[in-house]
């Protein structure tokens, strides 16, 4: 799992007013009996949030909301990939 943030909107005074959080998850499934890797994938998501210089609490809430959206997006993506794998899997 990798997590990073980057400024996406910079004001004239060089302060960041909007940031983007990025998450990437690499995963694999291993067959228990054979020990062979049967599936691997990558899921990523991003979410923006506001940075309010005059309201630190609002910035914390905005960042937390973005992180929640990121985790929801990653979870949904992992479910889609795993559902597709198991639907088409020869391991039945």
PyMOL commands that set and color helices and strands:
alter all, ss='L'
color gray80, all
select helices_A, chain A and resi 56-88
alter helices_A, ss='H'
color red, helices_A
select strands_A, chain A and resi 2-10+16-30+37-50
alter strands_A, ss='S'
color yellow, strands_A
deselect
rebuild
show_as cartoon
